Amino acid sequence: MKPPVFEYFRPASTEEALDLLAAKSGAKALAGGQSLIPAMNFRLAAPEALVDLNGITTLAGIDPLPDGGLRLGAMTRHHAIETSALVTARAPLLAEAMPFIAHPQIRNRGTVGGSLAHADPAAELPAVMLALKATLVLSARGGERRISAAEFFTGLFTTALEAGELLTAIELPARLPESGFAFIELARRHGDYALVGVAATVTLGASGTCKGARIVLFSVGEGPVAAVQAPAALEGFSPDPKVIAAAAAAVQDDIDPPSDIHASAAYRRQLARVLTGRALERAVARARAHQSNPEQ
Ligand SMILES: Cc1cc2nc3c(=O)[nH]c(=O)nc-3n(C[C@H](O)[C@H](O)[C@H](O)COP(=O)(O)OP(=O)(O)OC[C@H]3O[C@@H](n4cnc5c(N)ncnc54)[C@H](O)[C@@H]3O)c2cc1C
């Protein structure tokens, strides 16, 4: 099918894009078009105007922050993130997740900002941003505001973005020296949306006990779900196999997954337990290795 008729604008600056979004009530931003254009072709979306962000070069880029963190421009393509040595060094959890997003052709066009603004509950990047405690920069004609990833995702395909606002950048904090990470998902075929996925970070204290853990699941609810009970089962304990198994079991009480044509709720719950256990084992091993050699 072809999309309904729409007006098309290609601004050269963020300011021009924000003016257009403010002036045109039914306008939508166009980033990589990998979700929006199919939705328009299926007539699931019918924006009156598209404001194409692809001509705004300042919206793309990966820059180091002075505190050891990273700044990603919203129009940075998935492929650029996947192949960035800076991302691998400073945000290895993000680097590990990238190859799971769709297929290379889609990663060549799709953008980090588009994925986050689209807020698909089965998407990898919202979970990673929540696990890394990212800050999202939202810009409007009146100025910009910064909100946490936890505040940004408000429900099924919905975010805190207001009419006329653009997501312009994502800031990731520096990695803690004694922390480890892991990203795991299961999909029917590589490149499909995950049946369940887990993004985890574990921070160890000097004595080897767990100081803190972030466990975020996706494809188990209306958006990324930050587990509460599973990290509580780890914190303060030495993360041996028994403790990890208890945390993985606890994750089943953190989620209320749906049943759909892809998997039943019971299967997703079981998968969440198994994948969380594997992710924690890998994250703990990496935290220990990173403690003894911070270059790893
Ligand atoms: C076959 C196929 C398989 C896929 N598999 C996966 C997968 O496994 N995992 C996954 O995560 N994704 C998957 N995707 C989606 C892909 O990752 C897209 O790149 C992503 O969802 C949207 O990014 P985009 O840049 O293409 O955004 P677009 O499609 O251009 O836009 C998506 C939405 O975000 C809004 N938007 C875009 N940029 C901004 C901005 N800066 N500020 C405010 N709003 C903005 C748009 O208005 C639109 O509503 C798949 C897509 C296809 C076609």
The ligand as an SDF file (V2000), in Angstrom:
LIG
                    3D

 53 58  0  0  0  0  0  0  0  0999 V2000
   11.8020   -5.5600    9.3650 C   0  0  0  0  0  0  0  0  0  0  0  0
   12.1250   -4.6920   10.5610 C   0  0  0  0  0  0  0  0  0  0  0  0
   12.6300   -5.2920   11.6910 C   0  0  0  0  0  0  0  0  0  0  0  0
   12.9270   -4.5110   12.8070 C   0  0  0  0  0  0  0  0  0  0  0  0
   13.4340   -5.1360   13.9240 N   0  0  0  0  0  0  0  0  0  0  0  0
   13.7200   -4.3890   15.0030 C   0  0  0  0  0  0  0  0  0  0  0  0
   14.2550   -4.9980   16.1810 C   0  0  0  0  0  0  0  0  0  0  0  0
   14.5020   -6.2090   16.2580 O   0  0  0  0  0  0  0  0  0  0  0  0
   14.4870   -4.1870   17.2490 N   0  0  0  0  0  0  0  0  0  0  0  0
   14.2420   -2.8370   17.2020 C   0  0  0  0  0  0  0  0  0  0  0  0
   14.4670   -2.1610   18.2010 O   0  0  0  0  0  0  0  0  0  0  0  0
   13.7900   -2.2540   16.1130 N   0  0  0  0  0  0  0  0  0  0  0  0
   13.5120   -2.9770   15.0090 C   0  0  0  0  0  0  0  0  0  0  0  0
   13.0320   -2.3620   13.8920 N   0  0  0  0  0  0  0  0  0  0  0  0
   12.8180   -0.8980   13.9250 C   0  0  0  0  0  0  0  0  0  0  0  0
   14.1090   -0.1340   13.6520 C   0  0  0  0  0  0  0  0  0  0  0  0
   15.0190   -0.3370   14.6910 O   0  0  0  0  0  0  0  0  0  0  0  0
   13.8610    1.3660   13.5280 C   0  0  0  0  0  0  0  0  0  0  0  0
   15.0650    1.9270   13.1940 O   0  0  0  0  0  0  0  0  0  0  0  0
   13.3730    2.1120   14.7490 C   0  0  0  0  0  0  0  0  0  0  0  0
   12.2720    1.5680   15.3450 O   0  0  0  0  0  0  0  0  0  0  0  0
   12.9010    3.5210   14.4050 C   0  0  0  0  0  0  0  0  0  0  0  0
   13.9750    4.2970   14.0850 O   0  0  0  0  0  0  0  0  0  0  0  0
   13.9230    5.2240   12.8280 P   0  0  0  0  0  0  0  0  0  0  0  0
   15.1060    6.1060   12.9270 O   0  0  0  0  0  0  0  0  0  0  0  0
   13.7460    4.4360   11.6030 O   0  0  0  0  0  0  0  0  0  0  0  0
   12.6180    6.1360   13.1420 O   0  0  0  0  0  0  0  0  0  0  0  0
   11.3740    6.5330   12.2330 P   0  0  0  0  0  0  0  0  0  0  0  0
   10.7230    5.3160   11.6770 O   0  0  0  0  0  0  0  0  0  0  0  0
   11.7550    7.6060   11.2670 O   0  0  0  0  0  0  0  0  0  0  0  0
   10.4490    7.1960   13.3640 O   0  0  0  0  0  0  0  0  0  0  0  0
    9.8260    6.4070   14.3510 C   0  0  0  0  0  0  0  0  0  0  0  0
    8.9680    7.3210   15.2500 C   0  0  0  0  0  0  0  0  0  0  0  0
    9.7980    8.1540   16.0420 O   0  0  0  0  0  0  0  0  0  0  0  0
    9.5400    9.5460   15.7980 C   0  0  0  0  0  0  0  0  0  0  0  0
   10.8600   10.1940   15.8350 N   0  0  0  0  0  0  0  0  0  0  0  0
   11.9570    9.8120   15.1460 C   0  0  0  0  0  0  0  0  0  0  0  0
   13.0230   10.5640   15.5070 N   0  0  0  0  0  0  0  0  0  0  0  0
   12.5650   11.4370   16.4430 C   0  0  0  0  0  0  0  0  0  0  0  0
   13.2000   12.4720   17.2060 C   0  0  0  0  0  0  0  0  0  0  0  0
   14.5080   12.7440   17.0950 N   0  0  0  0  0  0  0  0  0  0  0  0
   12.4410   13.1730   18.0900 N   0  0  0  0  0  0  0  0  0  0  0  0
   11.1110   12.9010   18.2220 C   0  0  0  0  0  0  0  0  0  0  0  0
   10.4610   11.9270   17.5250 N   0  0  0  0  0  0  0  0  0  0  0  0
   11.1920   11.2110   16.6440 C   0  0  0  0  0  0  0  0  0  0  0  0
    8.8610    9.5900   14.4410 C   0  0  0  0  0  0  0  0  0  0  0  0
    8.0380   10.7370   14.3040 O   0  0  0  0  0  0  0  0  0  0  0  0
    8.0590    8.2930   14.4690 C   0  0  0  0  0  0  0  0  0  0  0  0
    6.8790    8.4730   15.2180 O   0  0  0  0  0  0  0  0  0  0  0  0
   12.7220   -3.0950   12.7700 C   0  0  0  0  0  0  0  0  0  0  0  0
   12.2400   -2.4920   11.5990 C   0  0  0  0  0  0  0  0  0  0  0  0
   11.9340   -3.2690   10.5010 C   0  0  0  0  0  0  0  0  0  0  0  0
   11.4130   -2.6000    9.2570 C   0  0  0  0  0  0  0  0  0  0  0  0
  1  2  1  0
  2  3  1  0
  2 52  2  0
  3  4  2  0
  4  5  1  0
  4 50  1  0
  5  6  2  0
  6  7  1  0
  6 13  1  0
  7  8  2  0
  7  9  1  0
  9 10  1  0
 10 11  2  0
 10 12  1  0
 12 13  2  0
 13 14  1  0
 14 15  1  0
 14 50  1  0
 15 16  1  0
 16 17  1  0
 16 18  1  0
 18 19  1  0
 18 20  1  0
 20 21  1  0
 20 22  1  0
 22 23  1  0
 23 24  1  0
 24 25  2  0
 24 26  1  0
 24 27  1  0
 27 28  1  0
 28 29  2  0
 28 30  1  0
 28 31  1  0
 31 32  1  0
 32 33  1  0
 33 34  1  0
 33 48  1  0
 34 35  1  0
 35 36  1  0
 35 46  1  0
 36 37  1  0
 36 45  1  0
 37 38  2  0
 38 39  1  0
 39 40  1  0
 39 45  2  0
 40 41  1  0
 40 42  2  0
 42 43  1  0
 43 44  2  0
 44 45  1  0
 46 47  1  0
 46 48  1  0
 48 49  1  0
 50 51  2  0
 51 52  1  0
 52 53  1  0
M  END
$$$$
